[in-house]
Amino acid sequence: MRLSDFDFHLPDEAIALRPAEPRDSARLLVVRPGDRLEDRIVRDLPDFLRPGDALVFNDTRVIPARLMGLRAGRETGGGDGSPVAVEATLHRRIAPDRWVAFMRPGKRLKAGDRIAFGHDQGRVCLAGLLDATVVAKHEGGEIELAFDFSGVDLDLAVAAHGEMPLPPYIAAKRAEDDRDRADYQTVYAREDGSVAAPTAGLHFTPDLLERLKARGVSLHFVTLHVGAGTFLPVKTDVIAEHRMHAEFGEVPADVAEALNAVRAAGGRIVCVGTTSLRLLESATGEDGIVRPFADETAIFITPGYRFRAADVLMTNFHLPKSTLFMLVSAFAGQATMKAAYEHAIATGYRFYSYGDGSLLFRAPLNENGPEQA
């Protein structure tokens, strides 16, 4: 498979810059392979689930991971020794005082550089509350930062000085504001650590969650901390050559046990978002048994993959040529998703993080994996 197999034309005006209000009033495209498409709204979700089904949510919480700062001037290396403006998007925490970050201008940074975050770029003074040292450059250009603070103290400093890391296709059109602090967070978020929201979950309201429980659907929570790598484009023309960034996830033992019981009783596992799906697939063996999991995953799902855990997927509409469009094509079938996206564009569905949702039922299996029709 080649990257061009997952390309499609998306009009610029289809990109949503604000979420629907209320959240569950967003449109929902119901996609059943081999059946007609159905235009509904998120509030209708209970109509498509049965008593005994299980919804699986990612309860990660987005942190304000975008930091603006100043790199201290160097005594050597040219220039006038003045501070240099830098921008960091925290990507993955590797120690109580250390983060790996994507940084601009990353090529100009060297091990040993001191960076003061949270400062007005017009100030010369570099003494501040959120200082860090460049420790190393990792493969792919990521920068390892050692902060002067650690643990909860570092968390509080990042919360005070950081900005919500809006996806680049939104940030390019408008600045982050106070509304995004609430809009770009699920109502059930509780585990700090993501730099991007699990966006399918943004559609849920407390009322919708209660209606789902009243329907007899059980709610379960896993955690996958979404890294900034989710925004990086695929740069290889041959899909098999692409490498995913690793992200840390956890499936608690009681959740694994409950999901196995749901399956044994004939219920379906419905993943809310590609993040919960990728985590569950990482935690599930070829025997279909979900096991406790606490590790990094870099699972890359493309057409031909045999799903082990997920029966239904609720997700937003994704970028052309993205790993997420490849995932949904694997789940419901490549031809099915191409037709679904053509319908969505033609009928005015809103795309990406603040956009509308889709409810995908898994394609039947053949000897090569999910049917591609």
Secondary structure, 3 states (H helix, E strand, C coil): CEHHHHCCCCCHHHECCCCCCCHHHCEEEEECCCCCCEEEEHHHHHHHCCCCCEEEEECEEECCCEEEEEECCCCCCCCCCCCEEEEEEEEEEEECCEEEEEEECHHHCCCCCEEEECCCCCCCCCCCCEEEEEEEECCCCCEEEEECCCHHHHHHHHHHHCECCCCHHHHCCCCCCHHHHHHCCCCCCCEEEECCCCHHHHHCCHHHHHHHHHCCCEEEEEEECCCHHHHCCCCCCEHHHCCCCCEEEEECHHHHHHHHHHHHCCCCEEEECHHHHHHHHHHECCCCCECCEEEEECCCCCCCCCCCCCCEEEEECCCCCCHHHHHHHHHHCHHHHHHHHHHHHHCCCCECCCCCEEEEECCCEECCEECCC
